[in-house]
Amino acid sequence: MREEYDFSKGKRNLYTRSLKDLHFPVYLDPALEEYYQKIAAKKKKDLSSIINSILQKEMELHDSLS
């Protein structure tokens, strides 16, 4: 290793990204996944859009009861 390194031309945060852009995976119970996967196939949509629409309706229901 060198005794000193020159970082004068370095750029800060070049490879970082905002936490708002970070998406964590959500793991469903296998039975739930199979159930909603069948619905998604029947409607010719992907599983994520089906789960998102279900969660959106749940959020609206919760807000209406508050």
PDB file of N, CA, C and O in Angstrom:
ATOM      1  N   MET A   1       0.831  -1.192   0.000  1.00  0.00           N
ATOM      2  CA  MET A   1       0.000   0.000   0.000  1.00  0.00           C
ATOM      3  C   MET A   1       0.872   1.251   0.000  1.00  0.00           C
ATOM      4  O   MET A   1       1.979   1.266   0.539  1.00  0.00           O
ATOM      5  N   ARG A   2       0.353   2.267  -0.603  1.00  0.00           N
ATOM      6  CA  ARG A   2       1.060   3.543  -0.610  1.00  0.00           C
ATOM      7  C   ARG A   2       0.875   4.231   0.735  1.00  0.00           C
ATOM      8  O   ARG A   2      -0.073   3.957   1.471  1.00  0.00           O
ATOM      9  N   GLU A   3       1.794   5.121   1.033  1.00  0.00           N
ATOM     10  CA  GLU A   3       1.651   5.889   2.260  1.00  0.00           C
ATOM     11  C   GLU A   3       0.563   6.942   2.113  1.00  0.00           C
ATOM     12  O   GLU A   3      -0.119   7.266   3.086  1.00  0.00           O
ATOM     13  N   GLU A   4       0.394   7.480   0.911  1.00  0.00           N
ATOM     14  CA  GLU A   4      -0.597   8.509   0.664  1.00  0.00           C
ATOM     15  C   GLU A   4      -1.271   8.283  -0.678  1.00  0.00           C
ATOM     16  O   GLU A   4      -0.641   7.851  -1.643  1.00  0.00           O
ATOM     17  N   TYR A   5      -2.556   8.582  -0.722  1.00  0.00           N
ATOM     18  CA  TYR A   5      -3.321   8.490  -1.967  1.00  0.00           C
ATOM     19  C   TYR A   5      -3.857   9.872  -2.311  1.00  0.00           C
ATOM     20  O   TYR A   5      -4.184  10.653  -1.417  1.00  0.00           O
ATOM     21  N   ASP A   6      -3.947  10.175  -3.588  1.00  0.00           N
ATOM     22  CA  ASP A   6      -4.427  11.472  -4.054  1.00  0.00           C
ATOM     23  C   ASP A   6      -5.894  11.355  -4.457  1.00  0.00           C
ATOM     24  O   ASP A   6      -6.223  10.734  -5.468  1.00  0.00           O
ATOM     25  N   PHE A   7      -6.764  11.957  -3.661  1.00  0.00           N
ATOM     26  CA  PHE A   7      -8.196  11.946  -3.957  1.00  0.00           C
ATOM     27  C   PHE A   7      -8.681  13.312  -4.437  1.00  0.00           C
ATOM     28  O   PHE A   7      -9.880  13.589  -4.400  1.00  0.00           O
ATOM     29  N   SER A   8      -7.779  14.151  -4.877  1.00  0.00           N
ATOM     30  CA  SER A   8      -8.153  15.514  -5.272  1.00  0.00           C
ATOM     31  C   SER A   8      -9.090  15.533  -6.481  1.00  0.00           C
ATOM     32  O   SER A   8      -9.862  16.479  -6.633  1.00  0.00           O
ATOM     33  N   LYS A   9      -9.045  14.536  -7.326  1.00  0.00           N
ATOM     34  CA  LYS A   9      -9.927  14.492  -8.500  1.00  0.00           C
ATOM     35  C   LYS A   9     -11.107  13.536  -8.292  1.00  0.00           C
ATOM     36  O   LYS A   9     -11.851  13.233  -9.225  1.00  0.00           O
ATOM     37  N   GLY A  10     -11.259  13.071  -7.056  1.00  0.00           N
ATOM     38  CA  GLY A  10     -12.352  12.155  -6.748  1.00  0.00           C
ATOM     39  C   GLY A  10     -13.695  12.866  -6.707  1.00  0.00           C
ATOM     40  O   GLY A  10     -13.761  14.070  -6.461  1.00  0.00           O
ATOM     41  N   LYS A  11     -14.760  12.121  -6.947  1.00  0.00           N
ATOM     42  CA  LYS A  11     -16.118  12.665  -6.904  1.00  0.00           C
ATOM     43  C   LYS A  11     -16.882  11.969  -5.795  1.00  0.00           C
ATOM     44  O   LYS A  11     -16.911  10.741  -5.718  1.00  0.00           O
ATOM     45  N   ARG A  12     -17.493  12.760  -4.944  1.00  0.00           N
ATOM     46  CA  ARG A  12     -18.253  12.205  -3.822  1.00  0.00           C
ATOM     47  C   ARG A  12     -19.588  11.624  -4.299  1.00  0.00           C
ATOM     48  O   ARG A  12     -20.207  12.130  -5.235  1.00  0.00           O
ATOM     49  N   ASN A  13     -20.007  10.562  -3.638  1.00  0.00           N
ATOM     50  CA  ASN A  13     -21.323   9.939  -3.846  1.00  0.00           C
ATOM     51  C   ASN A  13     -21.602   9.579  -5.297  1.00  0.00           C
ATOM     52  O   ASN A  13     -22.743   9.678  -5.747  1.00  0.00           O
ATOM     53  N   LEU A  14     -20.603   9.172  -6.019  1.00  0.00           N
ATOM     54  CA  LEU A  14     -20.756   8.838  -7.428  1.00  0.00           C
ATOM     55  C   LEU A  14     -21.639   7.598  -7.624  1.00  0.00           C
ATOM     56  O   LEU A  14     -22.401   7.526  -8.588  1.00  0.00           O
ATOM     57  N   TYR A  15     -21.539   6.641  -6.728  1.00  0.00           N
ATOM     58  CA  TYR A  15     -22.270   5.379  -6.890  1.00  0.00           C
ATOM     59  C   TYR A  15     -23.370   5.192  -5.854  1.00  0.00           C
ATOM     60  O   TYR A  15     -23.849   4.074  -5.664  1.00  0.00           O
ATOM     61  N   THR A  16     -23.774   6.249  -5.192  1.00  0.00           N
ATOM     62  CA  THR A  16     -24.848   6.124  -4.219  1.00  0.00           C
ATOM     63  C   THR A  16     -26.175   6.465  -4.860  1.00  0.00           C
ATOM     64  O   THR A  16     -26.227   7.118  -5.902  1.00  0.00           O
ATOM     65  N   ARG A  17     -27.236   6.022  -4.235  1.00  0.00           N
ATOM     66  CA  ARG A  17     -28.567   6.384  -4.704  1.00  0.00           C
ATOM     67  C   ARG A  17     -29.454   6.660  -3.493  1.00  0.00           C
ATOM     68  O   ARG A  17     -29.162   6.223  -2.381  1.00  0.00           O
ATOM     69  N   SER A  18     -30.496   7.362  -3.718  1.00  0.00           N
ATOM     70  CA  SER A  18     -31.408   7.750  -2.657  1.00  0.00           C
ATOM     71  C   SER A  18     -32.142   6.524  -2.122  1.00  0.00           C
ATOM     72  O   SER A  18     -32.430   5.586  -2.866  1.00  0.00           O
ATOM     73  N   LEU A  19     -32.438   6.543  -0.833  1.00  0.00           N
ATOM     74  CA  LEU A  19     -33.167   5.425  -0.244  1.00  0.00           C
ATOM     75  C   LEU A  19     -34.587   5.327  -0.788  1.00  0.00           C
ATOM     76  O   LEU A  19     -35.181   4.249  -0.758  1.00  0.00           O
ATOM     77  N   LYS A  20     -35.147   6.436  -1.288  1.00  0.00           N
ATOM     78  CA  LYS A  20     -36.497   6.370  -1.846  1.00  0.00           C
ATOM     79  C   LYS A  20     -36.541   5.530  -3.124  1.00  0.00           C
ATOM     80  O   LYS A  20     -37.605   5.044  -3.507  1.00  0.00           O
ATOM     81  N   ASP A  21     -35.393   5.357  -3.785  1.00  0.00           N
ATOM     82  CA  ASP A  21     -35.321   4.549  -4.995  1.00  0.00           C
ATOM     83  C   ASP A  21     -35.057   3.076  -4.706  1.00  0.00           C
ATOM     84  O   ASP A  21     -35.028   2.257  -5.625  1.00  0.00           O
ATOM     85  N   LEU A  22     -34.864   2.741  -3.443  1.00  0.00           N
ATOM     86  CA  LEU A  22     -34.543   1.374  -3.043  1.00  0.00           C
ATOM     87  C   LEU A  22     -35.829   0.606  -2.777  1.00  0.00           C
ATOM     88  O   LEU A  22     -36.654   1.045  -1.975  1.00  0.00           O
ATOM     89  N   HIS A  23     -36.010  -0.524  -3.432  1.00  0.00           N
ATOM     90  CA  HIS A  23     -37.206  -1.348  -3.253  1.00  0.00           C
ATOM     91  C   HIS A  23     -36.810  -2.679  -2.635  1.00  0.00           C
ATOM     92  O   HIS A  23     -35.925  -3.377  -3.129  1.00  0.00           O
ATOM     93  N   PHE A  24     -37.483  -3.010  -1.551  1.00  0.00           N
ATOM     94  CA  PHE A  24     -37.221  -4.267  -0.873  1.00  0.00           C
ATOM     95  C   PHE A  24     -38.204  -5.327  -1.363  1.00  0.00           C
ATOM     96  O   PHE A  24     -39.364  -5.016  -1.632  1.00  0.00           O
ATOM     97  N   PRO A  25     -37.758  -6.565  -1.481  1.00  0.00           N
ATOM     98  CA  PRO A  25     -38.672  -7.616  -1.927  1.00  0.00           C
ATOM     99  C   PRO A  25     -39.688  -7.956  -0.841  1.00  0.00           C
ATOM    100  O   PRO A  25     -39.389  -7.860   0.349  1.00  0.00           O
ATOM    101  N   VAL A  26     -40.868  -8.347  -1.250  1.00  0.00           N
ATOM    102  CA  VAL A  26     -41.912  -8.781  -0.334  1.00  0.00           C
ATOM    103  C   VAL A  26     -42.172 -10.246  -0.638  1.00  0.00           C
ATOM    104  O   VAL A  26     -42.459 -10.613  -1.777  1.00  0.00           O
ATOM    105  N   TYR A  27     -42.069 -11.074   0.381  1.00  0.00           N
ATOM    106  CA  TYR A  27     -42.265 -12.509   0.200  1.00  0.00           C
ATOM    107  C   TYR A  27     -43.636 -12.905   0.720  1.00  0.00           C
ATOM    108  O   TYR A  27     -43.968 -12.657   1.879  1.00  0.00           O
ATOM    109  N   LEU A  28     -44.424 -13.517  -0.140  1.00  0.00           N
ATOM    110  CA  LEU A  28     -45.762 -13.953   0.228  1.00  0.00           C
ATOM    111  C   LEU A  28     -45.727 -15.391   0.715  1.00  0.00           C
ATOM    112  O   LEU A  28     -44.845 -16.170   0.355  1.00  0.00           O
ATOM    113  N   ASP A  29     -46.695 -15.718   1.531  1.00  0.00           N
ATOM    114  CA  ASP A  29     -46.904 -17.103   1.926  1.00  0.00           C
ATOM    115  C   ASP A  29     -47.158 -17.907   0.647  1.00  0.00           C
ATOM    116  O   ASP A  29     -47.862 -17.425  -0.240  1.00  0.00           O
ATOM    117  N   PRO A  30     -46.609 -19.105   0.529  1.00  0.00           N
ATOM    118  CA  PRO A  30     -46.773 -19.869  -0.721  1.00  0.00           C
ATOM    119  C   PRO A  30     -48.227 -20.061  -1.162  1.00  0.00           C
ATOM    120  O   PRO A  30     -48.528 -20.007  -2.355  1.00  0.00           O
ATOM    121  N   ALA A  31     -49.121 -20.285  -0.206  1.00  0.00           N
ATOM    122  CA  ALA A  31     -50.535 -20.468  -0.561  1.00  0.00           C
ATOM    123  C   ALA A  31     -51.120 -19.177  -1.117  1.00  0.00           C
ATOM    124  O   ALA A  31     -51.870 -19.210  -2.092  1.00  0.00           O
ATOM    125  N   LEU A  32     -50.784 -18.033  -0.507  1.00  0.00           N
ATOM    126  CA  LEU A  32     -51.261 -16.745  -1.010  1.00  0.00           C
ATOM    127  C   LEU A  32     -50.694 -16.444  -2.392  1.00  0.00           C
ATOM    128  O   LEU A  32     -51.398 -15.962  -3.279  1.00  0.00           O
ATOM    129  N   GLU A  33     -49.421 -16.735  -2.554  1.00  0.00           N
ATOM    130  CA  GLU A  33     -48.787 -16.477  -3.844  1.00  0.00           C
ATOM    131  C   GLU A  33     -49.447 -17.298  -4.953  1.00  0.00           C
ATOM    132  O   GLU A  33     -49.707 -16.791  -6.044  1.00  0.00           O
ATOM    133  N   GLU A  34     -49.709 -18.549  -4.664  1.00  0.00           N
ATOM    134  CA  GLU A  34     -50.346 -19.412  -5.659  1.00  0.00           C
ATOM    135  C   GLU A  34     -51.745 -18.910  -6.001  1.00  0.00           C
ATOM    136  O   GLU A  34     -52.129 -18.890  -7.170  1.00  0.00           O
ATOM    137  N   TYR A  35     -52.506 -18.504  -4.985  1.00  0.00           N
ATOM    138  CA  TYR A  35     -53.862 -18.003  -5.183  1.00  0.00           C
ATOM    139  C   TYR A  35     -53.864 -16.756  -6.065  1.00  0.00           C
ATOM    140  O   TYR A  35     -54.608 -16.684  -7.044  1.00  0.00           O
ATOM    141  N   TYR A  36     -53.029 -15.773  -5.715  1.00  0.00           N
ATOM    142  CA  TYR A  36     -53.010 -14.523  -6.466  1.00  0.00           C
ATOM    143  C   TYR A  36     -52.316 -14.675  -7.819  1.00  0.00           C
ATOM    144  O   TYR A  36     -52.591 -13.908  -8.741  1.00  0.00           O
ATOM    145  N   GLN A  37     -51.430 -15.643  -7.946  1.00  0.00           N
ATOM    146  CA  GLN A  37     -50.807 -15.906  -9.241  1.00  0.00           C
ATOM    147  C   GLN A  37     -51.853 -16.421 -10.232  1.00  0.00           C
ATOM    148  O   GLN A  37     -51.808 -16.087 -11.416  1.00  0.00           O
ATOM    149  N   LYS A  38     -52.783 -17.224  -9.752  1.00  0.00           N
ATOM    150  CA  LYS A  38     -53.870 -17.719 -10.611  1.00  0.00           C
ATOM    151  C   LYS A  38     -54.767 -16.567 -11.061  1.00  0.00           C
ATOM    152  O   LYS A  38     -55.188 -16.512 -12.216  1.00  0.00           O
ATOM    153  N   ILE A  39     -55.053 -15.651 -10.139  1.00  0.00           N
ATOM    154  CA  ILE A  39     -55.874 -14.487 -10.484  1.00  0.00           C
ATOM    155  C   ILE A  39     -55.143 -13.625 -11.513  1.00  0.00           C
ATOM    156  O   ILE A  39     -55.744 -13.149 -12.476  1.00  0.00           O
ATOM    157  N   ALA A  40     -53.856 -13.432 -11.301  1.00  0.00           N
ATOM    158  CA  ALA A  40     -53.057 -12.630 -12.226  1.00  0.00           C
ATOM    159  C   ALA A  40     -53.030 -13.254 -13.618  1.00  0.00           C
ATOM    160  O   ALA A  40     -53.128 -12.550 -14.623  1.00  0.00           O
ATOM    161  N   ALA A  41     -52.897 -14.570 -13.669  1.00  0.00           N
ATOM    162  CA  ALA A  41     -52.876 -15.255 -14.966  1.00  0.00           C
ATOM    163  C   ALA A  41     -54.224 -15.123 -15.671  1.00  0.00           C
ATOM    164  O   ALA A  41     -54.288 -14.924 -16.884  1.00  0.00           O
ATOM    165  N   LYS A  42     -55.298 -15.239 -14.891  1.00  0.00           N
ATOM    166  CA  LYS A  42     -56.638 -15.133 -15.458  1.00  0.00           C
ATOM    167  C   LYS A  42     -56.891 -13.734 -16.031  1.00  0.00           C
ATOM    168  O   LYS A  42     -57.529 -13.584 -17.073  1.00  0.00           O
ATOM    169  N   LYS A  43     -56.376 -12.710 -15.328  1.00  0.00           N
ATOM    170  CA  LYS A  43     -56.565 -11.328 -15.783  1.00  0.00           C
ATOM    171  C   LYS A  43     -55.462 -10.861 -16.723  1.00  0.00           C
ATOM    172  O   LYS A  43     -55.481  -9.725 -17.197  1.00  0.00           O
ATOM    173  N   LYS A  44     -54.506 -11.734 -16.989  1.00  0.00           N
ATOM    174  CA  LYS A  44     -53.361 -11.440 -17.862  1.00  0.00           C
ATOM    175  C   LYS A  44     -52.579 -10.209 -17.383  1.00  0.00           C
ATOM    176  O   LYS A  44     -52.239  -9.320 -18.164  1.00  0.00           O
ATOM    177  N   LYS A  45     -52.307 -10.190 -16.073  1.00  0.00           N
ATOM    178  CA  LYS A  45     -51.511  -9.143 -15.446  1.00  0.00           C
ATOM    179  C   LYS A  45     -50.409  -9.800 -14.644  1.00  0.00           C
ATOM    180  O   LYS A  45     -50.440 -11.006 -14.398  1.00  0.00           O
ATOM    181  N   ASP A  46     -49.435  -9.004 -14.238  1.00  0.00           N
ATOM    182  CA  ASP A  46     -48.383  -9.578 -13.410  1.00  0.00           C
ATOM    183  C   ASP A  46     -48.807  -9.556 -11.940  1.00  0.00           C
ATOM    184  O   ASP A  46     -49.698  -8.805 -11.544  1.00  0.00           O
ATOM    185  N   LEU A  47     -48.159 -10.385 -11.159  1.00  0.00           N
ATOM    186  CA  LEU A  47     -48.512 -10.548  -9.752  1.00  0.00           C
ATOM    187  C   LEU A  47     -48.376  -9.235  -8.988  1.00  0.00           C
ATOM    188  O   LEU A  47     -49.203  -8.940  -8.124  1.00  0.00           O
ATOM    189  N   SER A  48     -47.364  -8.455  -9.285  1.00  0.00           N
ATOM    190  CA  SER A  48     -47.144  -7.191  -8.577  1.00  0.00           C
ATOM    191  C   SER A  48     -48.314  -6.232  -8.738  1.00  0.00           C
ATOM    192  O   SER A  48     -48.725  -5.588  -7.773  1.00  0.00           O
ATOM    193  N   SER A  49     -48.847  -6.134  -9.933  1.00  0.00           N
ATOM    194  CA  SER A  49     -49.967  -5.209 -10.148  1.00  0.00           C
ATOM    195  C   SER A  49     -51.220  -5.682  -9.415  1.00  0.00           C
ATOM    196  O   SER A  49     -51.990  -4.862  -8.917  1.00  0.00           O
ATOM    197  N   ILE A  50     -51.429  -6.985  -9.346  1.00  0.00           N
ATOM    198  CA  ILE A  50     -52.580  -7.529  -8.616  1.00  0.00           C
ATOM    199  C   ILE A  50     -52.439  -7.234  -7.120  1.00  0.00           C
ATOM    200  O   ILE A  50     -53.383  -6.762  -6.485  1.00  0.00           O
ATOM    201  N   ILE A  51     -51.265  -7.513  -6.564  1.00  0.00           N
ATOM    202  CA  ILE A  51     -51.030  -7.270  -5.136  1.00  0.00           C
ATOM    203  C   ILE A  51     -51.123  -5.781  -4.831  1.00  0.00           C
ATOM    204  O   ILE A  51     -51.687  -5.400  -3.805  1.00  0.00           O
ATOM    205  N   ASN A  52     -50.578  -4.929  -5.704  1.00  0.00           N
ATOM    206  CA  ASN A  52     -50.658  -3.486  -5.487  1.00  0.00           C
ATOM    207  C   ASN A  52     -52.099  -2.991  -5.494  1.00  0.00           C
ATOM    208  O   ASN A  52     -52.463  -2.145  -4.676  1.00  0.00           O
ATOM    209  N   SER A  53     -52.913  -3.499  -6.393  1.00  0.00           N
ATOM    210  CA  SER A  53     -54.307  -3.061  -6.428  1.00  0.00           C
ATOM    211  C   SER A  53     -55.066  -3.532  -5.190  1.00  0.00           C
ATOM    212  O   SER A  53     -55.918  -2.805  -4.679  1.00  0.00           O
ATOM    213  N   ILE A  54     -54.774  -4.720  -4.708  1.00  0.00           N
ATOM    214  CA  ILE A  54     -55.405  -5.221  -3.481  1.00  0.00           C
ATOM    215  C   ILE A  54     -55.000  -4.358  -2.290  1.00  0.00           C
ATOM    216  O   ILE A  54     -55.842  -3.994  -1.470  1.00  0.00           O
ATOM    217  N   LEU A  55     -53.727  -4.036  -2.197  1.00  0.00           N
ATOM    218  CA  LEU A  55     -53.258  -3.207  -1.090  1.00  0.00           C
ATOM    219  C   LEU A  55     -53.803  -1.781  -1.184  1.00  0.00           C
ATOM    220  O   LEU A  55     -54.069  -1.152  -0.160  1.00  0.00           O
ATOM    221  N   GLN A  56     -53.968  -1.274  -2.394  1.00  0.00           N
ATOM    222  CA  GLN A  56     -54.556   0.059  -2.579  1.00  0.00           C
ATOM    223  C   GLN A  56     -55.989   0.076  -2.059  1.00  0.00           C
ATOM    224  O   GLN A  56     -56.382   1.004  -1.353  1.00  0.00           O
ATOM    225  N   LYS A  57     -56.772  -0.947  -2.405  1.00  0.00           N
ATOM    226  CA  LYS A  57     -58.160  -1.035  -1.931  1.00  0.00           C
ATOM    227  C   LYS A  57     -58.196  -1.164  -0.404  1.00  0.00           C
ATOM    228  O   LYS A  57     -59.056  -0.575   0.252  1.00  0.00           O
ATOM    229  N   GLU A  58     -57.278  -1.921   0.147  1.00  0.00           N
ATOM    230  CA  GLU A  58     -57.208  -2.070   1.606  1.00  0.00           C
ATOM    231  C   GLU A  58     -56.907  -0.732   2.269  1.00  0.00           C
ATOM    232  O   GLU A  58     -57.476  -0.412   3.312  1.00  0.00           O
ATOM    233  N   MET A  59     -56.021   0.045   1.672  1.00  0.00           N
ATOM    234  CA  MET A  59     -55.670   1.356   2.215  1.00  0.00           C
ATOM    235  C   MET A  59     -56.883   2.295   2.140  1.00  0.00           C
ATOM    236  O   MET A  59     -57.151   3.035   3.086  1.00  0.00           O
ATOM    237  N   GLU A  60     -57.607   2.266   1.030  1.00  0.00           N
ATOM    238  CA  GLU A  60     -58.809   3.094   0.895  1.00  0.00           C
ATOM    239  C   GLU A  60     -59.871   2.696   1.925  1.00  0.00           C
ATOM    240  O   GLU A  60     -60.522   3.561   2.510  1.00  0.00           O
ATOM    241  N   LEU A  61     -60.043   1.409   2.144  1.00  0.00           N
ATOM    242  CA  LEU A  61     -60.997   0.929   3.135  1.00  0.00           C
ATOM    243  C   LEU A  61     -60.597   1.389   4.530  1.00  0.00           C
ATOM    244  O   LEU A  61     -61.440   1.849   5.301  1.00  0.00           O
ATOM    245  N   HIS A  62     -59.338   1.270   4.849  1.00  0.00           N
ATOM    246  CA  HIS A  62     -58.842   1.692   6.158  1.00  0.00           C
ATOM    247  C   HIS A  62     -59.056   3.196   6.353  1.00  0.00           C
ATOM    248  O   HIS A  62     -59.463   3.631   7.430  1.00  0.00           O
ATOM    249  N   ASP A  63     -58.781   3.986   5.313  1.00  0.00           N
ATOM    250  CA  ASP A  63     -58.954   5.437   5.400  1.00  0.00           C
ATOM    251  C   ASP A  63     -60.428   5.819   5.565  1.00  0.00           C
ATOM    252  O   ASP A  63     -60.746   6.779   6.266  1.00  0.00           O
ATOM    253  N   SER A  64     -61.318   5.074   4.926  1.00  0.00           N
ATOM    254  CA  SER A  64     -62.746   5.388   5.029  1.00  0.00           C
ATOM    255  C   SER A  64     -63.303   5.063   6.412  1.00  0.00           C
ATOM    256  O   SER A  64     -64.291   5.662   6.838  1.00  0.00           O
ATOM    257  N   LEU A  65     -62.685   4.128   7.111  1.00  0.00           N
ATOM    258  CA  LEU A  65     -63.140   3.758   8.450  1.00  0.00           C
ATOM    259  C   LEU A  65     -62.560   4.653   9.533  1.00  0.00           C
ATOM    260  O   LEU A  65     -63.040   4.646  10.666  1.00  0.00           O
ATOM    261  N   SER A  66     -61.559   5.405   9.205  1.00  0.00           N
ATOM    262  CA  SER A  66     -60.904   6.268  10.208  1.00  0.00           C
ATOM    263  C   SER A  66     -61.653   7.554  10.425  1.00  0.00           C
ATOM    264  O   SER A  66     -61.235   8.384  11.232  1.00  0.00           O
TER     265      SER A  66
END
